[in-house]
Amino acid sequence: MRFCIRFCMCLSVLIPLSSFAAIEVHEFDNELDRKRYQSFIEEMRCPKCQNQNLAGTNSPIAVDLRRELEMMIKEGKSDKEIIDFMVERYGEFILYRPRLSSSTILLWSAPIILLLLGVMTLLLIVRKRRRIEADMGLSSEEKERLANLLSSSEDRFAVKKNNEAGSQEKVQ
């Protein structure tokens, strides 16, 4: 019982420590620089977290990259210079939308290739079904026999319906 009380007291001491977490504040001279910064941290991937952008993680490397981005923007570097620096340092992986190059051509062309393969497969399936349906067509002899069967079954159905109607009238 005492252990439980002591444990709870220790936890209650540690919980407020999370409220002392640092909040990053980045001040820019103009709105355009702030928007550029926001765009960069949302478009660049954290090298450590891999599938989170720089805005969504507080890993130490992400904090350093955000600070580096802020300095580069304040120094007046262009978007191309910033992207080239980041790619040179961390590779194409840092970009959510990698640039078109010989190493990423398959990545960019894969959706088009898959779409074309899907359309071609669909066309082949439709063509094959039409051919099968055409091969399964009835000869004139078979069509005549089918028409005779259908007309005789319709006649039987009509006679049966008339008989049922007549028997219902007699009952009433």
C-alpha positions in Angstrom: 0.0 0.0 0.0 2.8 2.4 0.9 4.6 1.5 -2.3 1.5 2.5 -4.3 1.2 5.8 -2.5 4.9 6.6 -3.1 4.7 5.6 -6.7 1.7 7.9 -7.2 3.6 10.8 -5.5 6.6 10.3 -7.8 4.4 10.3 -10.8 2.6 13.5 -9.7 6.0 15.2 -9.4 7.1 14.1 -12.9 3.9 14.9 -14.8 4.3 18.8 -14.6 7.8 18.4 -16.1 6.2 17.8 -19.5 4.7 21.3 -19.3 8.3 22.7 -19.5 8.8 21.5 -23.0 10.3 24.0 -25.3 8.2 25.7 -27.9 9.9 26.9 -31.0 9.3 30.5 -32.0 10.5 31.6 -35.4 10.1 35.3 -36.2 10.5 36.5 -39.8 10.8 40.0 -41.2 7.9 39.5 -43.6 5.0 37.2 -44.3 6.5 35.7 -47.5 9.5 34.4 -45.5 7.2 32.9 -42.9 5.1 31.2 -45.6 8.3 29.9 -47.3 9.5 28.4 -44.0 6.1 26.8 -43.4 6.1 25.3 -46.9 9.6 23.9 -46.4 8.9 22.2 -43.1 5.7 20.7 -44.4 7.4 19.5 -47.7 10.5 18.1 -46.2 10.7 14.7 -44.5 12.6 14.1 -41.2 15.6 11.9 -41.9 15.1 10.1 -38.5 11.3 9.8 -38.4 11.2 8.9 -42.1 7.4 9.4 -42.8 6.9 12.6 -40.8 7.5 16.0 -42.1 9.7 18.4 -40.2 6.7 20.3 -38.8 5.3 17.1 -37.3 8.2 15.9 -35.2 10.4 17.1 -32.4 13.3 14.8 -33.0 16.7 16.5 -32.4 17.6 16.4 -36.1 14.2 17.9 -37.1 14.8 20.8 -34.6 18.3 21.3 -36.1 16.9 21.3 -39.7 14.1 23.8 -38.8 16.8 26.1 -37.3 18.9 25.6 -40.4 16.0 26.4 -42.6 15.2 29.6 -40.6 18.8 30.8 -40.9 19.0 30.1 -44.7 15.7 32.0 -45.3 16.8 34.9 -43.2 20.1 34.9 -45.1 18.1 35.4 -48.3 18.8 32.1 -50.0 16.6 31.0 -52.8 14.3 28.0 -52.7 16.5 26.2 -55.1 19.6 26.8 -53.0 17.9 25.6 -49.9 16.6 22.4 -51.6 20.0 21.7 -53.2 21.7 22.1 -49.8 19.2 19.7 -48.1 19.4 17.1 -50.9 23.2 17.3 -51.0 23.3 16.7 -47.2 20.5 14.2 -46.7 19.7 12.8 -50.2 16.5 12.8 -52.3 14.8 11.1 -49.4 14.3 14.3 -47.6 11.9 15.6 -50.3 8.3 14.2 -50.3 8.2 15.0 -54.0 11.7 14.0 -55.3 13.0 15.8 -58.4 12.9 14.1 -61.8 16.3 12.5 -62.4 17.7 9.3 -63.8 17.4 7.7 -60.4 13.8 8.7 -59.9 12.4 8.3 -63.4 10.8 4.9 -62.5 9.2 6.5 -59.4 7.6 9.2 -61.5 6.6 7.0 -64.5 5.3 4.1 -62.5 1.7 5.5 -62.1 1.5 6.1 -65.9 2.9 2.7 -66.7 0.5 1.0 -64.3 -2.5 2.9 -65.7 -1.6 1.9 -69.3 -1.2 -1.7 -68.3 -4.6 -1.6 -66.6 -6.3 -0.1 -69.7 -4.6 -2.7 -72.0 -5.6 -5.6 -69.7 -9.2 -4.3 -69.6 -9.3 -4.0 -73.4 -7.9 -7.5 -73.8 -10.5 -8.9 -71.4 -13.4 -7.1 -73.2 -12.1 -8.3 -76.6 -11.8 -11.9 -75.4 -15.4 -11.9 -74.0 -16.8 -10.5 -77.2 -15.0 -13.2 -79.2 -16.3 -15.9 -76.8 -19.9 -14.5 -77.1 -19.6 -14.4 -80.9 -18.4 -18.0 -80.9 -21.3 -19.0 -78.7 -23.8 -17.5 -81.2 -26.6 -19.8 -82.2 -27.0 -21.1 -85.7 -30.2 -20.4 -87.6 -31.5 -23.9 -86.9 -30.9 -23.5 -83.2 -32.6 -20.1 -83.2 -35.7 -21.6 -84.9 -35.8 -24.4 -82.4 -35.5 -21.9 -79.5 -38.3 -19.8 -80.9 -40.5 -22.8 -81.2 -39.8 -23.8 -77.6 -40.5 -20.4 -76.3 -43.7 -20.0 -78.3 -45.0 -23.4 -77.1 -44.1 -22.6 -73.5 -45.9 -19.2 -73.9 -49.0 -21.0 -75.2 -48.9 -23.4 -72.3 -48.5 -20.6 -69.9 -51.5 -18.7 -71.4 -53.7 -21.8 -71.3 -52.7 -22.5 -67.7 -53.5 -18.9 -66.8 -56.9 -19.0 -68.5 -57.7 -22.3 -66.7 -56.8 -20.8 -63.3 -58.9 -17.7 -64.1 -61.8 -19.8 -65.1 -61.6 -22.0 -62.0 -61.5 -18.9 -59.8 -64.7 -17.6 -61.4 -66.5 -20.9 -60.7 -65.5 -20.7 -57.0 -66.9 -17.3 -56.6 
